[in-house]
Amino acid sequence: MNPTTCEDIRERLPDWFHGSLPAEEGRALEEHLAACEGCRDESRLLKALLAARPEVPEGLEAAITARVWEDLERQAPPSRDSEQPGRKVLPLFGARWPGVPAWGLSAAALMVLGLGTGLLWTQRAGMVTPDPVQVVVQDPLPESWLWDDGMVAGAPVFDGLSEEALETLLEELGG
Amino acid sequence: MKDSSANVAAPDADLVSRAQEGDAQAMGSLIARHHASVYRVALGILREEEGARDVAQDTFLKAFRGLEGFRGEASFKTWVLTIAANEARGILRKKGRRKELNLEAAGPVAAPGETAEEALGRSEEAAGVRRLLAELPEKQREAVTLRVFEGLSFREIGALIDSSEGAARVNYHHGIKRLREMLG
């Protein structure tokens, strides 16, 4: 809607100075200014205010950019995508593990799960019977962290396994 | 990471989407576009140039670290300015006082085609306007500077200074009226 009253015009003057007023509204505002001394006065005041806008220190943009870049590089390993000229892609969010395909992460997760299950099976089958007292003494974590199924806080427990059991696990890993 | 020619016309929302995917050029464009406003908002609150520089840097660090969670409910500009204002207010709370800004510390810089005398005159006039602005009550000064210096809407100003859109509008008009009276 085009500004019509002096109040409308004065309220939109900052948008006009910033070039964010739609073209038609801008033309209506300019026509009004040409005919209204009071609004021209306010326009001059805003122009003087804009001229008094504090200067931005030289080099600030470069300093911000450098710090942001440094921070992002520190957060994640270098990306192969970042070698592409023209469009640099930072190792951020989706590109966090660029050297590892998505299926690789899933496979690793499945392997850990399989390892834990295998360990549980060997323990329950009587192949490994760690002394519970010894486990508690050796493990700095409180007893309540050690679950009956051989897991500590969701991860398989390897402490106390015999050489034979460890070799079985290594075979499962293909090592 | 300058605002490359391809990015000049790109809306902030597009740049934010690309930045969320890790596009460094898009991040650079967002910095180029908004660092001055971020710095001035921090300066307006802290009234201390070095602190405002630090706040400007910390603001963009926080913004890009948290960009994954940015949903675009407010504009990117309002979002980073809010981060800057909160950072600056946090520093003020820690310090418990305000330092005086030496507004005249930076000497006048002649614009192209301008003589040294003209530059001095312009600088003195600007310093005079800043002194008048500094005399306004805080809310009025914030509303005037955010509206005139940064071109924010009253709704955005309200969000930034923790007041309603209507209160931001009233503060702006009172501030302008007072400045007009002070200028005679």
HADDOCK unambig.tbl for C-alpha pairs under 7 A between the chains (distance, minus, plus):
assign (segid A and resid 14 and name CA) (segid B and resid 147 and name CA) 6.57 0.50 0.50
assign (segid A and resid 14 and name CA) (segid B and resid 148 and name CA) 5.29 0.50 0.50
assign (segid A and resid 14 and name CA) (segid B and resid 151 and name CA) 5.86 0.50 0.50
assign (segid A and resid 15 and name CA) (segid B and resid 151 and name CA) 5.90 0.50 0.50
assign (segid A and resid 18 and name CA) (segid B and resid 151 and name CA) 6.23 0.50 0.50
assign (segid A and resid 46 and name CA) (segid B and resid 148 and name CA) 6.90 0.50 0.50
assign (segid A and resid 49 and name CA) (segid B and resid 129 and name CA) 6.53 0.50 0.50
assign (segid A and resid 50 and name CA) (segid B and resid 148 and name CA) 6.72 0.50 0.50
assign (segid A and resid 50 and name CA) (segid B and resid 149 and name CA) 6.02 0.50 0.50
assign (segid A and resid 51 and name CA) (segid B and resid 126 and name CA) 6.27 0.50 0.50
assign (segid A and resid 52 and name CA) (segid B and resid 126 and name CA) 4.26 0.50 0.50
assign (segid A and resid 52 and name CA) (segid B and resid 127 and name CA) 6.77 0.50 0.50
assign (segid A and resid 52 and name CA) (segid B and resid 129 and name CA) 6.32 0.50 0.50
assign (segid A and resid 52 and name CA) (segid B and resid 130 and name CA) 6.28 0.50 0.50
assign (segid A and resid 53 and name CA) (segid B and resid 149 and name CA) 6.33 0.50 0.50
assign (segid A and resid 54 and name CA) (segid B and resid 40 and name CA) 6.85 0.50 0.50
assign (segid A and resid 56 and name CA) (segid B and resid 36 and name CA) 5.95 0.50 0.50
assign (segid A and resid 61 and name CA) (segid B and resid 31 and name CA) 6.86 0.50 0.50
assign (segid A and resid 61 and name CA) (segid B and resid 32 and name CA) 6.44 0.50 0.50
assign (segid A and resid 61 and name CA) (segid B and resid 35 and name CA) 6.47 0.50 0.50
assign (segid A and resid 64 and name CA) (segid B and resid 57 and name CA) 4.91 0.50 0.50
assign (segid A and resid 65 and name CA) (segid B and resid 28 and name CA) 6.67 0.50 0.50
assign (segid A and resid 68 and name CA) (segid B and resid 60 and name CA) 6.97 0.50 0.50
assign (segid A and resid 68 and name CA) (segid B and resid 61 and name CA) 5.53 0.50 0.50
assign (segid A and resid 87 and name CA) (segid B and resid 25 and name CA) 6.74 0.50 0.50
assign (segid A and resid 88 and name CA) (segid B and resid 23 and name CA) 6.15 0.50 0.50
assign (segid A and resid 88 and name CA) (segid B and resid 24 and name CA) 5.63 0.50 0.50
assign (segid A and resid 88 and name CA) (segid B and resid 25 and name CA) 6.73 0.50 0.50
assign (segid A and resid 89 and name CA) (segid B and resid 22 and name CA) 5.25 0.50 0.50
assign (segid A and resid 89 and name CA) (segid B and resid 23 and name CA) 4.58 0.50 0.50
assign (segid A and resid 89 and name CA) (segid B and resid 24 and name CA) 5.71 0.50 0.50
assign (segid A and resid 90 and name CA) (segid B and resid 22 and name CA) 4.72 0.50 0.50
assign (segid A and resid 90 and name CA) (segid B and resid 23 and name CA) 6.06 0.50 0.50
assign (segid A and resid 90 and name CA) (segid B and resid 24 and name CA) 5.98 0.50 0.50
assign (segid A and resid 91 and name CA) (segid B and resid 22 and name CA) 6.38 0.50 0.50
assign (segid A and resid 92 and name CA) (segid B and resid 21 and name CA) 6.87 0.50 0.50
assign (segid A and resid 92 and name CA) (segid B and resid 22 and name CA) 4.91 0.50 0.50
assign (segid A and resid 93 and name CA) (segid B and resid 21 and name CA) 6.43 0.50 0.50
assign (segid A and resid 93 and name CA) (segid B and resid 22 and name CA) 6.67 0.50 0.50
assign (segid A and resid 94 and name CA) (segid B and resid 21 and name CA) 6.16 0.50 0.50
